[in-house]
Amino acid sequence: MRTIFHNIGSIQTMDENNSFLTGKSIIVNNNIIESIVDSIDEYKSSEARFVDLNQRAVVPGFIDAHNHLLWDGDRFNEHKLRMDGKSYTDIANMGGGIMSTVRSTRDASDSVLYTNGMHRLRQSLRNGATFVEAKSGYGLSTVDELRLLNIIDQYKGDSNLPSIHTTWMGAHAVTPEHTYESYTEEILSDQLPRVLESNLAESADVFCEPGWFTLEQSEDILRASRSGGLKLRMHIDEFQDGGGGELAAELKVTTADHAHHTSMDTRMKMHEANVMTGFLPGTPYCNGHAWPDFEEVTSNNIPFTLATDFNPNCYINSIPFIGSLAVQRNGMDPYNALSCVTRLAAKSTPRSDGLEHGVIQKGAIASFNVLKSKHWESWCMMPSASPIQSVCLEGNYIEF
């Protein structure tokens, strides 16, 4: 069935031609954008559904390309510890950090975890994310990581939730009974083969950082994951330049995220190797750290994505808020920031069916946001509220 979206104020398409359209209507057929037209007269006698957008602006559905979706518990007490001078490593050594969340997640029932993820995905959609990369990583054993991947898989196919790219991140940290060496061996001999057999993950991610997985351990896990058919993602250089960017370039991973302290020479190597840089400005915002140097990266024509990094240490589940940080606090152009959460994010986090997303054009998946304002720039100008009036989610029109 066709749905005709008309009386649109403007369409910021984010296509390769940077097309900004006015006076157009969007024709959706099932879950695909069939065409973008000047006149809808030929459809008026059809059985199509007509949706009047009252001159509101339309932008592509946002892609949250880095989201730690599934876990239980909270760590809000840790901010005071950081204010008292404790580092991320100090807090981890005190039993907090990732291990605190692992304990809470292991203790939670499947029902509790499923409900947590459902609420978070609904919140993501309310904030305009029509596609979310969802990581495991708070199980840290074969059984518990598979449990998280199975729960994530249950959200797929729900027409009222964002679509999902599932990432296995068993290599997030280690539990007290393991060293990084022994856990890496367990990952390679047991956990990864079981994950591959389950066919529940599309990508693998490793926390490659001094004090966590070494360059050698990260490389072993990533190469084995690629051999098993998984795409590769990395957490790198969040706290210091630990060489993760060099490894990302060598392995030609899909995306290397955080990259806060990566040198410019290494950023160029990553770019030349077609490795996407994923910036996560919500994390330094929550932790009181300095921002990455967006201007230097932009001036060197290095493309990058922006994402939420939603997790217990960065409780931000709003792409528009991340856009606000980039634009209103770091001086990015609203259009460039929008490209980081749409067109560029689609390159690092593609759909498994091969359909284009992150753009509004003929043949692309019909996922786009109707803003409350007639100005498309409003997508990142309402940090305390959602700028989204309604969403077309793969052809399913949802009003909030």
C-alpha positions as CSV (number, residue, x, y, z in Angstrom):
1,M,0.0,0.0,0.0
2,R,1.2,3.5,-0.8
3,T,1.5,6.3,1.7
4,I,1.7,9.8,0.3
5,F,3.5,12.4,2.5
6,H,2.6,15.8,1.3
7,N,2.5,19.5,2.3
8,I,6.1,19.1,3.4
9,G,8.0,22.3,4.4
10,S,11.4,21.0,3.2
11,I,13.4,17.7,2.8
12,Q,17.0,17.6,3.7
13,T,17.8,14.4,1.7
14,M,21.5,13.9,2.7
15,D,21.9,12.3,-0.7
16,E,25.2,12.5,-2.6
17,N,24.1,15.7,-4.4
18,N,23.3,17.4,-1.1
19,S,19.8,17.9,-2.4
20,F,17.6,20.3,-0.3
21,L,14.0,20.0,-1.6
22,T,11.0,22.2,-1.2
23,G,7.5,21.8,-2.6
24,K,7.9,18.0,-2.9
25,S,5.9,15.0,-1.7
26,I,7.3,11.6,-0.7
27,I,5.7,8.5,-2.1
28,V,6.2,5.4,0.0
29,N,5.3,2.0,-1.3
30,N,5.4,-0.6,1.5
31,N,8.8,0.0,3.1
32,I,10.5,1.7,0.2
33,I,10.6,5.3,-1.0
34,E,9.1,4.9,-4.5
35,S,9.6,8.5,-5.6
36,I,9.8,12.1,-4.6
37,V,7.3,14.1,-6.8
38,D,6.2,17.7,-7.5
39,S,2.5,16.8,-7.7
40,I,0.3,14.1,-6.1
41,D,-2.6,14.7,-8.4
42,E,-2.3,11.3,-10.1
43,Y,-2.6,9.6,-6.7
44,K,-5.7,11.4,-5.5
45,S,-8.1,8.8,-6.9
46,S,-6.1,5.9,-5.5
47,E,-6.5,4.0,-2.2
48,A,-3.3,5.4,-0.9
49,R,-3.0,6.9,2.6
50,F,-2.4,10.6,2.6
51,V,-0.4,12.2,5.4
52,D,-0.4,16.0,5.6
53,L,2.9,17.2,7.3
54,N,1.7,20.8,7.8
55,Q,4.9,22.3,6.3
56,R,7.2,20.6,8.8
57,A,10.8,19.8,7.8
58,V,11.8,16.2,7.1
59,V,15.3,14.6,7.6
60,P,16.5,11.0,7.3
61,G,16.0,8.6,10.2
62,F,19.0,8.8,12.5
63,I,21.5,5.9,12.8
64,D,22.9,5.3,16.2
65,A,26.1,3.6,15.2
66,H,27.4,2.9,18.8
67,N,25.0,1.8,21.5
68,H,25.5,-0.5,24.5
69,L,21.9,-1.4,24.6
70,L,21.5,-4.3,27.0
71,W,22.4,-4.3,30.7
72,D,20.9,-3.9,34.1
73,G,21.8,-1.8,37.2
74,D,23.3,1.7,37.3
75,R,26.5,3.4,38.2
76,F,25.4,7.0,39.0
77,N,27.5,7.0,42.2
78,E,30.7,6.8,40.2
79,H,30.6,10.4,39.0
80,K,31.4,11.6,42.6
81,L,34.3,9.2,42.6
82,R,35.6,10.8,39.5
83,M,35.1,14.3,41.0
84,D,37.3,13.0,43.9
85,G,40.1,12.2,41.5
86,K,39.5,8.5,40.8
87,S,40.3,7.4,37.3
88,Y,38.3,5.0,35.2
89,T,40.9,2.4,36.0
90,D,40.8,3.2,39.7
91,I,37.0,2.8,39.8
92,A,37.3,-0.6,37.9
93,N,39.9,-1.8,40.4
94,M,37.5,-0.9,43.2
95,G,34.9,-3.2,41.8
96,G,33.0,-0.6,39.9
97,G,32.9,0.3,36.2
98,I,32.1,-2.5,33.7
99,M,32.3,-5.2,36.3
100,S,29.6,-3.6,38.5
101,T,27.3,-3.7,35.4
102,V,28.3,-7.3,34.6
103,R,27.3,-8.4,38.1
104,S,23.9,-6.7,37.9
105,T,23.3,-7.9,34.3
106,R,24.1,-11.6,35.2
107,D,21.7,-11.4,38.2
108,A,18.9,-9.9,36.1
109,S,16.2,-12.2,34.6
110,D,15.7,-12.5,30.9
111,S,12.4,-10.6,31.3
112,V,14.0,-7.7,33.1
113,L,16.8,-7.4,30.5
114,Y,14.3,-7.7,27.6
115,T,12.1,-4.9,29.2
116,N,15.2,-2.7,29.7
117,G,16.1,-3.0,26.0
118,M,12.5,-2.5,24.8
119,H,12.2,0.8,26.8
120,R,15.6,2.0,25.5
121,L,14.7,1.2,21.9
122,R,11.4,3.0,22.2
123,Q,13.3,6.0,23.6
124,S,15.8,5.8,20.7
125,L,12.9,5.9,18.2
126,R,11.2,8.8,20.1
127,N,14.4,10.6,19.6
128,G,14.5,9.8,15.9
129,A,16.8,6.8,15.7
130,T,15.4,4.4,13.1
131,F,18.5,2.1,13.2
132,V,20.6,1.2,16.2
133,E,23.9,-0.7,16.5
134,A,23.3,-2.8,19.6
135,K,26.3,-4.4,21.5
136,S,26.5,-7.2,24.0
137,G,29.5,-6.9,26.3
138,Y,28.1,-7.0,29.9
139,G,28.0,-10.8,30.1
140,L,31.7,-11.6,29.7
141,S,31.2,-15.4,29.6
142,T,30.1,-17.6,26.8
143,V,26.7,-18.4,28.4
144,D,26.0,-14.8,29.4
145,E,27.1,-13.2,26.1
146,L,24.9,-15.6,24.2
147,R,22.0,-14.8,26.5
148,L,22.4,-11.1,25.7
149,L,22.7,-11.7,21.9
150,N,19.5,-13.9,22.0
151,I,17.6,-11.2,23.8
152,I,18.7,-8.6,21.3
153,D,17.6,-10.8,18.5
154,Q,14.1,-10.9,19.9
155,Y,13.6,-7.2,19.0
156,K,14.2,-7.7,15.3
157,G,11.2,-7.7,13.1
158,D,9.1,-5.5,15.5
159,S,7.7,-2.8,13.2
160,N,7.5,-0.3,16.0
161,L,11.1,-0.5,17.0
162,P,14.3,0.7,15.3
163,S,16.1,-1.9,13.1
164,I,19.2,-3.4,14.7
165,H,22.8,-4.2,13.8
166,T,24.0,-6.7,16.4
167,T,27.6,-6.5,17.6
168,W,29.1,-9.1,19.9
169,M,31.5,-7.5,22.4
170,G,32.6,-10.3,24.6
171,A,36.0,-8.7,24.6
172,H,34.9,-5.7,26.8
173,A,36.7,-6.5,30.0
174,V,37.5,-9.5,32.2
175,T,35.9,-11.0,35.3
176,P,37.9,-11.6,38.5
177,E,38.5,-15.3,37.8
178,H,40.3,-14.4,34.6
179,T,43.4,-12.6,33.4
180,Y,43.2,-10.9,30.0
181,E,45.4,-13.7,28.6
182,S,43.2,-16.5,30.0
183,Y,40.0,-14.8,28.9
184,T,41.4,-14.2,25.4
185,E,42.1,-17.9,25.2
186,E,38.6,-18.7,26.3
187,I,37.1,-16.3,23.7
188,L,39.1,-17.8,20.9
189,S,38.5,-21.5,21.9
190,D,34.9,-21.3,23.1
191,Q,33.0,-18.1,23.1
192,L,33.7,-16.9,19.6
193,P,33.0,-20.3,18.0
194,R,29.7,-20.5,19.9
195,V,28.8,-16.9,18.8
196,L,29.6,-17.8,15.2
197,E,27.5,-21.0,15.4
198,S,24.5,-19.1,16.8
199,N,24.5,-16.7,13.8
200,L,23.3,-13.9,16.2
201,A,26.0,-11.3,15.5
202,E,26.9,-9.3,12.5
203,S,30.0,-7.6,13.9
204,A,32.6,-8.1,16.6
205,D,34.0,-5.3,18.8
206,V,37.0,-5.2,21.1
207,F,38.0,-2.7,23.8
208,C,41.5,-2.1,22.7
209,E,43.0,0.1,25.3
210,P,46.1,0.1,27.7
211,G,45.0,-1.8,30.8
212,W,42.3,-3.7,28.9
213,F,42.9,-5.9,25.8
214,T,46.4,-5.5,24.4
215,L,47.1,-4.8,20.7
216,E,48.1,-8.5,20.3
217,Q,45.0,-9.9,22.0
218,S,42.8,-7.5,20.1
219,E,44.3,-8.5,16.8
220,D,43.9,-12.2,17.5
221,I,40.3,-11.8,18.4
222,L,39.5,-9.5,15.5
223,R,41.3,-11.7,12.9
224,A,39.5,-14.8,14.2
225,S,36.2,-12.9,14.1
226,R,36.8,-11.8,10.5
227,S,37.7,-15.4,9.5
228,G,34.3,-16.4,10.9
229,G,32.5,-13.9,8.7
230,L,31.9,-11.0,11.2
231,K,32.5,-7.4,10.4
232,L,35.0,-5.6,12.7
233,R,34.6,-2.7,15.0
234,M,36.9,-1.4,17.7
235,H,37.0,0.8,20.8
236,I,40.3,2.7,20.6
237,D,42.3,5.5,22.3
238,E,39.6,6.6,24.7
239,F,42.0,7.5,27.5
240,Q,45.3,7.7,25.7
241,D,46.9,6.9,22.4
242,G,47.5,3.2,22.9
243,G,48.1,2.3,19.3
244,G,44.6,1.1,18.6
245,G,44.3,3.4,15.6
246,E,47.4,1.8,14.0
247,L,45.9,-1.6,14.4
248,A,42.5,-0.5,13.1
249,A,44.2,0.8,9.9
250,E,46.3,-2.4,9.6
251,L,43.2,-4.6,9.9
252,K,41.0,-2.2,7.9
253,V,38.2,-2.6,10.4
254,T,34.8,-1.0,9.5
255,T,34.9,1.6,12.3
256,A,37.2,2.6,15.2
257,D,35.3,4.5,17.9
258,H,36.1,6.9,20.7
259,A,39.4,7.7,19.0
260,H,39.7,10.7,21.4
261,H,43.4,10.6,21.7
262,T,44.4,9.2,18.3
263,S,47.2,11.2,16.6
264,M,46.4,13.0,13.4
265,D,49.0,10.9,11.5
266,T,47.1,7.8,12.6
267,R,43.8,9.3,11.7
268,M,45.1,9.8,8.2
269,K,46.2,6.2,8.0
270,M,42.8,5.1,9.2
271,H,41.1,7.3,6.6
272,E,43.4,5.9,3.8
273,A,42.5,2.4,4.9
274,N,38.7,3.3,4.7
275,V,38.3,3.0,8.5
276,M,35.5,5.2,9.8
277,T,36.3,7.2,12.9
278,G,33.4,7.1,15.4
279,F,33.3,10.1,17.8
280,L,31.2,9.8,20.9
281,P,31.0,13.3,22.4
282,G,28.5,12.2,25.1
283,T,31.2,10.3,26.9
284,P,33.5,13.3,27.6
285,Y,30.4,15.3,28.4
286,C,29.3,12.9,31.1
287,N,32.8,12.4,32.5
288,G,33.8,16.1,32.4
289,H,36.6,15.5,29.9
290,A,37.8,17.7,27.0
291,W,36.2,17.3,23.6
292,P,37.9,15.7,20.7
293,D,39.3,18.2,18.2
294,F,36.5,18.0,15.6
295,E,37.7,21.1,13.8
296,E,41.2,19.5,13.1
297,V,39.6,16.3,11.8
298,T,37.1,18.2,9.6
299,S,39.8,20.5,8.2
300,N,41.7,17.4,7.1
301,N,38.6,16.1,5.3
302,I,38.4,12.9,7.4
303,P,34.8,11.7,7.6
304,F,33.5,10.5,11.0
305,T,30.3,9.5,12.6
306,L,28.6,10.6,15.8
307,A,26.8,8.3,18.1
308,T,25.4,8.1,21.6
309,D,27.7,5.5,23.3
310,F,24.6,4.8,25.5
311,N,25.9,2.8,28.5
312,P,25.8,3.0,32.3
313,N,28.7,5.5,32.2
314,C,27.1,7.7,29.5
315,Y,23.3,7.7,30.0
316,I,22.5,9.5,26.8
317,N,20.0,7.8,24.4
318,S,19.4,10.7,22.1
319,I,21.0,11.4,18.8
320,P,19.6,15.0,18.8
321,F,21.3,15.7,22.1
322,I,24.6,14.4,20.6
323,G,24.0,16.7,17.7
324,S,23.5,19.6,20.1
325,L,26.8,18.8,21.7
326,A,28.5,18.8,18.3
327,V,26.8,21.9,17.0
328,Q,26.0,24.1,20.0
329,R,29.1,23.3,22.1
330,N,31.7,22.4,19.4
331,G,30.8,24.7,16.5
332,M,30.0,22.0,13.9
333,D,27.8,23.0,11.1
334,P,24.3,21.4,11.6
335,Y,24.4,19.9,8.1
336,N,27.8,18.3,8.7
337,A,26.6,17.0,12.1
338,L,23.5,15.6,10.4
339,S,25.6,13.7,7.8
340,C,27.5,12.1,10.7
341,V,24.3,10.5,12.1
342,T,22.8,9.6,8.7
343,R,24.7,9.2,5.5
344,L,28.1,8.5,7.0
345,A,26.7,6.4,9.8
346,A,25.1,4.2,7.1
347,K,28.6,3.4,5.8
348,S,29.8,2.1,9.1
349,T,26.5,0.4,10.0
350,P,24.8,-0.9,6.9
351,R,21.6,-2.7,6.7
352,S,21.9,-6.5,6.4
353,D,19.3,-6.5,3.5
354,G,21.5,-4.1,1.5
355,L,18.9,-1.3,1.2
356,E,20.2,2.2,1.5
357,H,19.4,4.1,4.6
358,G,20.4,7.4,6.1
359,V,19.2,9.2,3.0
360,I,15.9,10.2,1.5
361,Q,15.9,9.2,-2.2
362,K,14.2,6.8,-4.6
363,G,14.8,3.2,-3.7
364,A,16.0,3.8,-0.2
365,I,14.3,2.4,2.9
366,A,11.4,4.6,3.9
367,S,12.8,5.7,7.3
368,F,12.7,9.4,8.0
369,N,11.8,11.9,10.7
370,V,9.2,14.6,10.6
371,L,10.4,17.5,12.8
372,K,8.3,19.7,15.0
373,S,9.7,22.7,13.3
374,K,9.7,23.9,9.7
375,H,13.4,24.4,10.0
376,W,15.5,21.3,9.4
377,E,18.3,22.7,11.7
378,S,16.0,22.1,14.7
379,W,17.0,18.4,14.7
380,C,20.0,19.4,16.9
381,M,18.7,22.6,18.6
382,M,16.4,21.1,21.3
383,P,18.8,19.5,23.8
384,S,16.2,19.1,26.6
385,A,13.4,17.7,24.4
386,S,12.9,15.6,21.3
387,P,12.6,17.6,18.1
388,I,10.7,14.7,16.5
389,Q,7.0,15.1,15.7
390,S,6.6,11.7,14.0
391,V,8.6,9.0,12.3
392,C,8.2,7.0,9.1
393,L,9.8,3.7,10.2
394,E,10.4,1.5,7.2
395,G,7.0,2.6,5.8
396,N,5.2,2.4,9.2
397,Y,4.0,5.9,10.1
398,I,4.2,6.5,13.9
399,E,3.0,9.7,15.5
400,F,4.1,10.7,19.0
